[in-house]
Amino acid sequence: MVEADHRHCKVCGKVCDVGEDTCSKACRAKRAQQQRTRQMYTYLIYGAIALLLIAFLVARI
């Protein structure tokens, strides 16, 4: 079995070092922004579900 001596950037796909997820500072910043956006959407979805659940429970009373 052959072990990889490099990885690919999770943002742009270029080759980067084994211990790194990204190849440059720009890619790190872009990945951090993507993670913040994904987290915001997750919170929005959970909030919408909570509001719908509360509305449903209040309507049942």
C-alpha positions, 0 to 999 in steps of 0.5 A: 500500500502506498502512503500519500506524502501530500494532501489537497487543499479543501478549498481549491484542490491544490497540493498542500503539506500533509499536516495542513487542510489548506494551501495558503492564508487566502484559502484558510480565510475562505474556509473559515468564512464558509464554516461560519456561513454553514454554522449560521445556516444551521442555527437558522434551521434549528431556530425555524424548527423550534418556532414551528414546534412552538407554533404547533404546540400553542395552536394545540392548546 
